[in-house]
Amino acid sequence: MHIGRQIEKILNEKRYSAVWLAKQINCDRRNIYDIFKRECIDTELLKRISIALQHDFFKDLSEDTF
């Protein structure tokens, strides 16, 4: 699973913008576009994104693995 694409997909499904997510996780909008390109991500950052989007990305990763 490409985690960055999954984050972008969920963000779009929920109709939030990159600017909105950046504000939620306290980072710059440009960093959000960088996250979309990542195949892997720091767990603390993924936790913050999961909380902001109210989506369990850890479950997605686990299901993809097993």
C-alpha positions as CSV (number, residue, x, y, z in Angstrom):
1,M,0.0,0.0,0.0
2,H,1.2,3.5,-0.8
3,I,0.3,5.3,2.4
4,G,0.5,8.8,0.9
5,R,-2.0,8.0,-1.9
6,Q,-4.3,6.4,0.7
7,I,-4.2,9.6,2.8
8,E,-4.9,11.7,-0.2
9,K,-7.8,9.4,-1.2
10,I,-9.4,9.6,2.2
11,L,-8.8,13.4,2.4
12,N,-10.6,13.8,-1.0
13,E,-13.4,11.4,0.0
14,K,-14.1,13.5,3.1
15,R,-13.9,16.6,0.9
16,Y,-11.2,18.3,3.0
17,S,-8.4,20.3,1.5
18,A,-4.7,20.0,2.0
19,V,-4.8,23.4,3.8
20,W,-7.3,22.1,6.2
21,L,-5.2,19.0,7.0
22,A,-2.1,21.1,7.4
23,K,-3.9,23.2,10.0
24,Q,-5.1,20.1,11.8
25,I,-1.7,18.5,12.1
26,N,0.2,21.8,12.5
27,C,2.4,21.8,9.5
28,D,2.8,23.7,6.2
29,R,0.5,23.0,3.3
30,R,3.5,22.0,1.1
31,N,4.3,19.2,3.6
32,I,0.9,17.7,3.0
33,Y,1.7,17.4,-0.8
34,D,5.0,15.8,0.2
35,I,3.2,13.3,2.4
36,F,1.0,12.3,-0.6
37,K,4.2,11.2,-2.4
38,R,5.4,9.0,0.5
39,E,5.3,5.2,0.4
40,C,6.2,5.1,4.2
41,I,5.5,7.5,7.0
42,D,6.5,8.1,10.6
43,T,4.0,6.5,13.0
44,E,3.5,9.6,15.1
45,L,2.7,11.6,12.0
46,L,0.3,8.9,10.8
47,K,-1.4,8.9,14.2
48,R,-2.0,12.7,14.0
49,I,-3.4,12.3,10.4
50,S,-5.6,9.4,11.5
51,I,-7.1,11.5,14.3
52,A,-7.6,14.5,12.1
53,L,-9.3,12.5,9.4
54,Q,-11.0,10.2,11.8
55,H,-9.7,7.2,9.8
56,D,-7.6,4.2,11.0
57,F,-4.7,4.1,8.6
58,F,-3.0,1.6,10.8
59,K,-5.8,-0.8,10.2
60,D,-5.5,-0.2,6.5
61,L,-1.8,-1.0,6.6
62,S,-2.4,-4.1,8.7
63,E,-5.1,-5.5,6.4
64,D,-2.8,-4.8,3.4
65,T,0.0,-6.7,5.1
66,F,-2.0,-9.8,6.2
